[in-house]
Amino acid sequence: MSKPSEQPALTLLHESIVHESEIDSLGHMNVRFYVERAARANAELLQRLGIASAPGQQLRRFDTHNRFHREQFAGARLHTLGGMVATESREGVTGYYEIRNADTGDIAATYIMTSCVIDSVTEEKLELTLPDTSAARSLTVDIPEYGRPKSLSLSPIRLPAFDEITPLIPDSDLLGGMTGRREGIVMSEDCDAGGYLAEDRDLVHMLFRPQPGEEMTAMGPPHLRDEQGRLYSWAMMEIRSLIYQRPREGETIVSLSADVNYGEKWRHSRRWIYSRETRALLGISDQTGVCMDLEARRAIPIPDEVRAAIEAHCLRDYA
């Protein structure tokens, strides 16, 4: 997708350059670095709006939706722009963001992020009064059609208990790391000054980076070959992440994931992420990915043998 028409009047909130260290196994900037840029833009917008937490409270980004539009490569100059979305909700403030290539004007990714203020002890959401100032009104935007959800919904999601979902999930990773059970430890470099997972860190990243004692491996999904010999992998097109609690330093998080739907070339996977220590549901990550021929750089039908495995483990009742 090139430059969509009718782009909203957004405010520049963050500038960056794609570094070689941010390139993953698919040859483009990894998902986590898009999230970091959008999260920093979100924090900047909240600051400009004058939204802050009082003692005993925390600001939390709890609902993040993003669509990927055009892959970005090392050396690209990126601008992250955004604005506040008008809403009558008192539970949070929603921002809309676009990451654009500063040289071509192409939109790399779009984000809808909702943040709230919570009680630091109870973790309950507190009522939030949105600012009604000339500065706030100047930062208010509408979400364009190309930034809205396409394959995922922003509706409430079923929240199963740890003991309910565990028996349904295979013990090991299957099908390119998008289904199965996986664990990760929250380390000090992941946390804020209070010892909680920092706002610009993604729960899923905790699961796919090297654990203590492990060596660094290439980021991103594995490269696979189908029966025809084609090199393929899974490219994310849309992701929604919900955060209910942020884990603390040293806590072990457990991802239980399965496909909940699929089509000819795509699959919709869901991760339920829990604390191993408390079994509390920390968050949910929904993602739709397409099967991509890595040499032709285009979507292809899911190989028959993979489709059979997806069908065998698909949990449609949880979609």
Secondary structure, DSSP 8 states (H G I E B T S, - for coil): ----SS----EEEEEEE--GGGB-TTSSB-HHHHHHHHHHHHHHHHHHHT----TTEEEEEEEEEEEE-S---TT-EEEEEEEEE----SS-EEEEEEEEETTT--EEEEEEEEEEEEETTT--EE------SHHHHHTEE---GGGS-SSS--S------HHHHGGGS-SS-BTTTTBEEEEEE--GGGB-TTSBB-TT--TTHHHHS--TT------S---EE-TT--EEEEEEEEEEEEES---BTT-EEEEEEEEEEE-SSEEEEEEEEEETTT--EEEEEEEEEEEEETTTTEE----HHHHHHHHHH--GGG-
